[in-house]
Amino acid sequence: MYDYVTRVHDVTIEKKRASIAFVHGFAQCSDVFMEMALTFALNGFSVHMIDLEGSGYSAGNRVNNLSIEKFHH
């Protein structure tokens, strides 16, 4: 897999309320969710920020190398 996941959670809270996954939009990366992820984590949630192929910390071709055909499976 080429995806990368960053997990943010408060280690002082034993029982988590729920898990939340954030997936970025086109030409973005998970960094855009960091402030929101910290807020959720401090309120008892386990947050997973996903970088899709070619974005952020994930492997794969960067967005500038992609073509529209890449998105048609």
C-alpha positions in Angstrom: 0.0 0.0 0.0 1.1 3.5 -0.7 -1.1 5.2 2.0 0.2 6.6 5.2 -1.7 7.1 8.4 -0.9 9.5 11.3 -2.6 8.6 14.6 -3.3 11.3 17.1 -4.7 10.5 20.6 -4.4 11.6 24.2 -2.5 8.9 26.1 -3.9 10.1 29.4 -7.4 9.1 28.5 -7.9 5.3 28.8 -11.3 4.8 27.3 -11.7 6.6 24.0 -15.1 8.0 22.9 -14.7 6.9 19.3 -12.4 6.8 16.3 -12.4 9.3 13.5 -10.7 9.2 10.2 -9.8 12.3 8.2 -9.1 11.9 4.4 -7.8 15.0 2.6 -9.0 16.4 -0.7 -7.2 16.6 -4.1 -3.7 18.2 -3.9 -3.7 18.3 -0.1 -2.3 16.2 2.7 -3.3 15.3 6.2 -1.5 18.3 7.7 -4.6 20.4 7.0 -6.4 18.5 9.7 -3.8 18.8 12.5 -5.4 21.5 14.6 -8.8 19.8 14.4 -7.2 16.4 15.1 -5.6 17.7 18.3 -8.9 19.2 19.5 -10.7 15.9 19.0 -7.9 14.0 20.6 -7.9 16.2 23.7 -11.7 15.5 23.9 -11.3 11.7 24.0 -11.3 10.7 20.4 -8.7 8.6 18.5 -8.0 10.4 15.2 -6.5 8.8 12.1 -5.3 11.2 9.4 -4.8 9.4 6.1 -2.4 10.5 3.4 -3.5 9.0 0.1 -1.0 7.8 -2.6 1.2 10.7 -3.7 0.3 13.0 -0.9 1.9 14.0 2.3 4.0 11.2 3.9 2.7 8.5 1.6 4.7 6.9 -1.2 3.8 7.0 -4.9 3.8 9.7 -7.6 3.2 13.2 -6.5 0.1 15.0 -7.6 1.9 16.9 -10.4 2.7 13.6 -12.1 -0.9 12.3 -12.1 -3.3 12.3 -15.0 -7.0 12.1 -15.1 -6.8 8.5 -16.3 -5.3 7.6 -12.9 -8.7 8.3 -11.2 -10.7 6.1 -13.7 -10.5 2.5 -12.6 
